[in-house]
Amino acid sequence: HVMMHDPYISRRGVSAIAERFDPVLWGAGAGPLSTAELERFEADGFIIKEKLFGEQELGAMMEELGRLPSRYADRPDDEIVSEPGTGVIRSVFRVHRISPTFEKIARDPRLAGAARQILGSDVYVHQSRINFKRAFDGRAFPWHSDFETWHMEDGMPRMRALSASVLLTENTPVNGPLMLIRGSHRRYVRCAGQTPTDHYKESLRNQRYGVPSNEALTRLTEQGELVQALGPPGSVIFFDSNTMHGSSGNMSPYPRHNVFFVFNSVENALQAPFCGLPPRPEFLAERSVA
């Protein structure tokens, strides 16, 4: 039975650190990333490319943020996630399907080309979202490996996916930047607890399952290093699907808004979720590789 032979099974009641069975670099073909950048991605689980997008492109993306409410007017409420308690918008999903501006960015060779280079195949957008972290009250995102959720709740078979986070505002040490644990992508953290039905409705606001134990995080940080992903607007953070990451809240007067594009290999199409529950909705996990 597939569940028994799954090297990445999780949420069986115990937390544990296991080996990764998949490569990090699936190809080494031509593309926008240099050999040195590919080697750093393989070693660290992420790279930061400063000012990959220019001021004009950034201006178009920031303008589009103002248009999003009208673009989402007739979309299901689920696709917009608000902060618990305040009702302030926290995340907006499926932006590559809703917005022509972000669809164009998702196809841009600086992003999609880098993904094809690392994943060694054609790619498609598994998920896209904008995470808003407002000044003064933008909330934290707990530590997690994306792959653990995508595997268990979406049915992504292998670690053949990556995220590209485009910084729409400057990410500084004080406004809740993305934090990553260097080298953590080489280990797989099995998380404790069972997955509740419709878990996404709660987890997108405040995740409690698929969250690694404090002991596992301590061990990963002892083996690697905890890094803040900082950079000016237009910079891009590329990180492996299994890199442990999270971010603290934003108490500063400076907003932190980033748009994420998750690229999955067309050879890594989603199956039935490995937690045995129905799959999450398509706005969280595109089930067609077309």
C-alpha positions, -999 to 999 in steps of 0.1 A, spaced: 0 0 0 14 34 -10 11 48 26 35 21 39 62 29 13 59 66 15 93 80 27 76 113 37 47 101 58 40 125 87 13 133 113 13 97 127 14 110 163 52 114 167 77 140 156 110 128 141 138 140 118 142 118 87 164 118 56 155 134 23 154 109 -5 152 134 -34 178 155 -51 178 193 -46 190 200 -81 171 179 -106 188 193 -136 218 214 -144 207 228 -177 210 263 -191 190 291 -175 192 324 -157 210 311 -126 248 307 -126 266 275 -115 276 293 -83 240 302 -76 228 266 -83 255 253 -59 245 277 -32 208 267 -37 218 230 -33 239 236 -2 217 262 16 182 254 3 177 290 -8 192 319 -27 184 357 -27 186 376 -59 187 413 -52 166 437 -74 157 410 -100 127 432 -110 132 469 -118 113 499 -105 88 500 -134 79 464 -130 76 469 -93 53 499 -98 30 478 -120 28 451 -93 21 477 -65 -6 493 -87 -21 459 -91 -24 455 -54 -49 484 -54 -70 466 -81 -71 433 -64 -103 439 -43 -123 445 -75 -107 415 -93 -117 393 -64 -153 407 -61 -169 377 -76 -144 350 -63 -152 326 -34 -145 341 0 -120 313 7 -95 328 -16 -89 358 6 -77 350 42 -80 376 69 -61 379 102 -78 363 132 -93 389 154 -88 420 132 -103 410 99 -73 426 81 -64 408 49 -35 384 55 -32 364 22 -48 365 -13 -45 333 -33 -44 323 -70 -32 357 -81 -17 342 -113 -52 332 -124 -69 364 -113 -45 391 -123 -29 396 -158 0 415 -141 9 386 -118 2 360 -145 29 377 -166 53 377 -136 46 340 -130 57 332 -166 87 355 -165 119 336 -174 137 351 -144 113 331 -122 99 302 -143 133 298 -161 151 294 -128 125 269 -116 129 249 -148 167 249 -143 166 237 -107 137 212 -112 151 198 -145 117 199 -163 89 220 -175 70 236 -145 36 249 -137 23 272 -109 11 249 -80 1 279 -59 4 317 -59 -4 341 -32 3 376 -18 12 376 19 4 411 34 21 421 66 6 454 75 25 480 96 21 475 133 -2 445 133 10 420 106 10 386 123 36 359 124 37 327 102 49 297 122 79 276 113 70 249 87 82 230 56 59 237 27 65 202 14 51 185 45 17 202 40 18 198 2 25 161 5 1 153 33 -28 176 23 -24 181 -15 -7 148 -25 25 162 -39 46 130 -43 83 142 -43 103 173 -33 104 186 -69 90 221 -62 102 255 -51 90 289 -41 99 322 -56 90 351 -33 91 385 -49 96 413 -24 71 441 -31 83 462 -2 117 463 14 122 434 38 142 446 68 152 430 101 123 449 118 93 443 96 88 405 100 110 392 71 111 356 60 135 335 81 150 303 68 171 276 84 201 271 62 206 234 52 172 223 67 160 212 33 183 181 36 162 167 65 125 159 66 106 167 98 77 144 105 52 163 125 30 151 153 -8 150 154 -35 139 129 -49 162 102 -84 176 109 -109 177 81 -109 211 62 -77 219 81 -68 247 56 -97 269 69 -79 272 102 -43 267 92 -42 296 67 -50 319 97 -31 301 124 -14 268 116 -13 241 144 -8 209 124 22 203 102 42 224 125 76 210 136 84 204 173 106 229 191 132 200 195 133 194 158 137 232 151 165 234 177 184 205 161 180 219 125 193 253 137 223 237 155 232 219 122 225 250 100 220 287 107 189 308 111 190 334 83 168 365 77 160 369 40 165 407 36 165 428 5 152 458 -13 119 458 -33 121 437 -65 144 411 -49 135 375 -51 140 347 -26 141 312 -42 137 284 -17 133 246 -19 99 231 -10 114 215 21 134 244 35 122 252 70 109 288 72 86 311 90 84 348 100 77 368 131 50 395 134 55 431 122 54 457 149 72 483 128 56 512 109 69 496 76 46 471 57 61 439 44 42 426 13 56 397 -8 41 378 -37 48 340 -38 48 317 -69 52 280 -62 66 261 -92 61 223 -93 76 200 -119 51 187 -145 65 153 -137 55 157 -100 17 160 -106 -5 158 -75 -20 124 -64 -45 117 -36 -34 134 -4 -11 112 18 -31 120 49 -61 101 35 -85 131 35 -100 148 4 -76 173 -13 -76 210 -5 -93 233 -29 -77 242 -62 -69 278 -52 -44 263 -28 -31 235 -50 -36 234 -88 -44 198 -97 -38 203 -135 -3 207 -147 -15 224 -179 
